[in-house]
């Protein structure tokens, strides 16, 4: 293995939703804020919690728990909103906790298809392995753009079983 | 073919803006010319605009544009000198040229060569100029005798008095300077004869420049060429058109020169005439100016000098408008956003100030705070007003396109129309302006196509043959009102009803009951078109439903009044701006919502017993008319937790535009405040009944209710209940 490859790594923001660790590219993350009062938007999909005022800008907030159809979680002190910029949209995602920022060597990321062929893994970029942990890398472009697509809960469960 | 311009992208942008304005100016002026006839001032204005356009297009290296404007200028110049009279043919020609110019201007955006045939157009212009001049020249011959002939080529508005000499005919393209005239005189003294040769290469010749070069070559063998137009170096570079003029001196006679040219193939026409320069050889002053004006005149074959000159000239023109600055629209939008933030901050400050004063005994400091807050508030208001004014544009920008449109439509339809525009100067927010063009075009088209009758029909009805169409704009309170009136045949409500029945929109029974006013509303249903034959003019698949939805989109409203045989009037009410509005803050299930105050008609307090059920729709009787009620809690899916206890009464906000009204049931009214409407963003997209969000004084987000969407809901419900009542099957499209 050449030395160069050691430097090919991705920097991720890792957060927890349910029992899973998810990672997203740090360059997409604008900021991480505490939970704040959210204004409900009528008739929006369930996982859209509403909108908040982020320093004069109105941004939508989605709940990743609902999005992945996990069991409803409690709001805790650790609950955060991860504000991301994706394809020109600023969107906040409620997560159970933000755990860390870490670097992951590119070659320790496996594309989802090589792990489970059957998974409709359209929202996943891959699975990152870090020592004994597995981090699910989300494809935010797809996750946030394809609103109202099928929940990916089964995939998640299967995935954790496989993992 | 890709185009390359001799300019930076910024220059190009400035040029296109300028060109756009000039073309618009020409458009207006030409139409006025048609109306007013030979008005010297107007002609001068046209000439100046055309000349500026020519100068700047030449400077930019937009050769085709320069060529066309150059040819147009020739016509304008003749007009100015009374050698041409204003005729419909001439106006048509001008308008065709302007259309071509618009396309050519757009080339600066696309950087692609369009399929505009400048050569043919220029030839048409020159042919027109020639044809007309012969007559005019004959008529005015005696008048001009003894006077020095002024060349149309060497002249520009401000240099009209300069002495440039042309060859014999007014439309000669060759302009000689004194040295050249001297050369001719000397040759004549030596026994030679001067001729002017004109030749045009036929249009199907693949390489006209080569033929022209050949002409010059052949002539050189028998004669001494003094000057050519286009100039020799242009011909050598094959950059000339398909016509050439050559002044030469020869020992041969006219016939032998003709025979030389005859030997060249692919010529569509040519002429050889004796050239008399001696008449003017006495003039020997101002050579320099003449040369200068000449090169300036012909900016299309630019040398660096001429380019500098043209630039200087354009700067001079710009200099006069130095008090205005072009600002990028985005920058203005950003400024408006910042002001909006400031307004929010101001509101918040006020709120905190009063909270402090109420809850703590702060004494003087609280008073000072209030003072400062008030002052900041004052400045903020002024700033907001100024920024809003900066975003305002005269409605002219849209209206100016219409005289031309109306003229063209009227001609196509064979109708005579007197089009009156008023209130052009009325200012309106840019965002509103952008949206009203299409609806207005559509209404105008309808007025001309369906409203105004054919001249004979009008005469029969005892009206003047010329139909009147009026377009006006004016301020009215916090709105702009745009009116379009025609004195045509009016709209037949029964026809509308029949159509609606045929299309399955309503039942005959429902039609019976329908008032005329309601019948007009049918026009706004999608898929409804009253034109018996789909004409080229208004049958383009855009219906009145698009008109209404476009106007609704900008919080405007549109109403119709019509009288059979007398005409129709459309009244469009538009908001001054879309960004900062006064709003009424209300509470629904503990959440705050804002309702734009412009849509609020009144606020009522009702008892439960006042509500009547009509077609399963909750309504109340308000001053004799039925007002449908809408429970927002239900509509927005809020759990109506605190169903008001009996007897406590209901708060109803009556919202609406025109005659469309609906009562919105809310839990509580809070207060009136200024809000800045922010979009919910692409991610959420359109939310039914919500037009956006706003940030309140305390930093919380409140959603802004969209009364238009709410009214649409009730409309639909009312109509659909009508339909079920009369047994029309489901599946009918009932979008309002």
Interface residues (C-beta under 8 A of the other chain):
Chain A: X37 X39 X40 X41 X42 X43 X44 X48 X50 X51 X52 X53 X56 X57 X58 X59 X60 X88 X89 X90 X91 X144 X147
Chain B: X341 X344 X591 X635 X636 X637 X638 X678 X679 X680 X681 X682 X683 X684 X687 X688 X689 X690 X692 X693 X695 X699 X700 X701 X702 X703
